[in-house]
Amino acid sequence: MPRLRLHGYRLPGVHRTHRRALPLDRAAALQCVRAAAARDAGAAQVTVYVDDMYLVLMGRFRRMKMSHMIADTEAELHAMADTIGLSRGWYQGDHYDVSMSLRAKAIAAGATPITLRELACMSYFQRRGLPMPKPEDAIAARWRR
């Protein structure tokens, strides 16, 4: 099996432990697509999200506390990164890792704070080429079978 890089690119459909990811069932995928279409029809706002990874041990490295920043589209993500002064060199393929000070700037610029679990469930859909559900619907949509 090839080794996966932890940062940079991710192989679609392959988990870090090199097991095949379970396919999304058809009903959950259709509901997610319909919800995204309804959201896109009435919304012209920027949909950038920052999680609370700094609260868990995984989000801490020595004295640094970090979070993830994701968005519905790469253009929105890069626009927010430019707004808060984050270099494109820190782009991780589908997200940015941001410090506490940059997280505060992003929230002040219009980003929505979400939980780490909501971000993980939203990324599940994004990495499979499906539209991301809203954060409040992401957990239920991910585990619905």
Buried (B, 14 or more C-beta within 10 A) or exposed (E): EEEBEEEEEBEEEBEEEEEEEEEBEEEBBEBBBEBBEEBEEEEEEBBBBBBBBBEEEEBEEEEEBBBBBBBBEEEBBBBBBEBBEBEEEBBBEBBBBBBEEBBBBBBEEEBBBBBBBBBBBBBBBBBBEBBBBBBEBBBEBBEEE
